[in-house]
Amino acid sequence: MLIAWTTVGGRPEADRLAAGVIAGNLAACVQIDGPITSHYRWEGKMQQAEEFRLCFKFLPAQLLALESHMLAHHPYATPEWVVVRAEHVGEKYLSWAQASSSHLAL
């Protein structure tokens, strides 16, 4: 299983992205955290912004389609997109994720 993160500026944007990903069967689950406060440097200036973080849980076979969808629908010009491999996933949760993604083989 893979896990990815991105952030957006508002809850409506987060809900829209999450709903689109689930409707498109691009991830087994999307969780939304926030608001969170992000501190970063943008165009040479220190920035602080309230954002909402989306956490995607998905199978490796979904990576390219999910990333393509996120980059096409994300409101930011340079969106955060970080993907990591889960070191361990509970057997029942992984089985559920595989079952919910089984339509990909059709």
C-alpha positions as CSV (number, residue, x, y, z in Angstrom):
1,M,0.0,0.0,0.0
2,L,1.1,3.6,-0.7
3,I,0.2,6.7,1.2
4,A,0.3,10.2,-0.4
5,W,-0.3,13.7,0.9
6,T,-1.3,17.1,-0.5
7,T,-2.7,20.3,1.0
8,V,-5.3,22.8,-0.2
9,G,-6.4,26.2,1.0
10,G,-10.0,25.4,2.0
11,R,-12.3,22.6,3.2
12,P,-14.5,22.8,0.1
13,E,-11.5,22.2,-2.1
14,A,-10.4,19.3,0.0
15,D,-13.9,17.7,-0.1
16,R,-14.0,18.2,-3.9
17,L,-10.7,16.5,-4.4
18,A,-11.4,13.7,-2.0
19,A,-14.9,13.0,-3.6
20,G,-13.4,13.0,-7.1
21,V,-10.7,10.5,-6.2
22,I,-13.1,8.1,-4.5
23,A,-15.7,8.5,-7.4
24,G,-12.9,7.7,-9.8
25,N,-11.8,4.7,-7.8
26,L,-8.3,6.1,-7.6
27,A,-7.8,5.4,-3.9
28,A,-9.3,3.2,-1.2
29,C,-9.6,6.1,1.3
30,V,-9.0,9.8,1.6
31,Q,-8.8,11.5,4.9
32,I,-8.9,15.2,5.5
33,D,-7.1,16.9,8.4
34,G,-7.3,20.5,9.4
35,P,-7.2,23.2,9.5
36,I,-3.4,23.0,9.8
37,T,-0.9,25.9,9.7
38,S,1.8,25.6,7.1
39,H,5.0,27.7,7.2
40,Y,7.1,27.8,4.0
41,R,9.1,30.0,1.7
42,W,7.4,31.0,-1.6
43,E,9.1,33.2,-4.2
44,G,11.7,34.2,-1.6
45,K,9.3,35.3,1.1
46,M,8.3,33.6,4.3
47,Q,4.7,32.5,4.2
48,Q,2.1,31.2,6.7
49,A,-1.2,29.7,5.6
50,E,-4.1,27.8,6.9
51,E,-4.6,24.6,4.9
52,F,-6.3,21.3,4.9
53,R,-4.2,18.1,4.4
54,L,-5.5,15.2,2.3
55,C,-4.1,11.7,3.0
56,F,-4.6,9.1,0.3
57,K,-4.3,5.4,0.8
58,F,-4.1,3.3,-2.3
59,L,-2.5,0.4,-4.1
60,P,0.6,0.7,-6.3
61,A,-1.4,0.0,-9.4
62,Q,-3.4,3.2,-8.8
63,L,-0.4,5.5,-8.4
64,L,-0.1,6.9,-12.0
65,A,-3.8,7.5,-12.4
66,L,-4.1,9.1,-9.0
67,E,-1.1,11.4,-9.5
68,S,-2.4,12.4,-12.9
69,H,-5.8,13.2,-11.5
70,M,-4.4,15.2,-8.6
71,L,-2.1,17.3,-10.8
72,A,-4.9,18.0,-13.2
73,H,-7.5,19.0,-10.6
74,H,-5.3,20.6,-7.8
75,P,-5.9,24.3,-7.3
76,Y,-2.2,25.1,-6.6
77,A,0.3,25.8,-9.4
78,T,2.9,23.8,-7.4
79,P,1.0,21.3,-5.3
80,E,2.6,19.3,-2.5
81,W,2.6,15.6,-3.7
82,V,4.5,13.2,-1.5
83,V,4.1,9.4,-1.8
84,V,5.5,6.8,0.6
85,R,5.3,3.1,0.8
86,A,3.6,1.7,4.0
87,E,6.1,-0.5,5.8
88,H,3.3,-2.6,7.3
89,V,-0.5,-2.7,6.7
90,G,-3.0,-4.6,8.8
91,E,-4.1,-7.7,6.9
92,K,-7.9,-6.9,7.2
93,Y,-7.3,-3.3,6.1
94,L,-5.2,-4.3,3.1
95,S,-7.7,-7.0,2.1
96,W,-10.4,-4.3,2.2
97,A,-8.3,-1.9,0.1
98,Q,-7.6,-4.7,-2.4
99,A,-11.3,-5.6,-2.6
100,S,-12.4,-2.0,-3.1
101,S,-9.9,-1.7,-5.9
102,S,-10.6,-5.1,-7.6
103,H,-12.7,-3.4,-10.3
104,L,-9.4,-2.0,-11.7
105,A,-8.7,-5.4,-13.3
106,L,-12.1,-5.4,-15.1
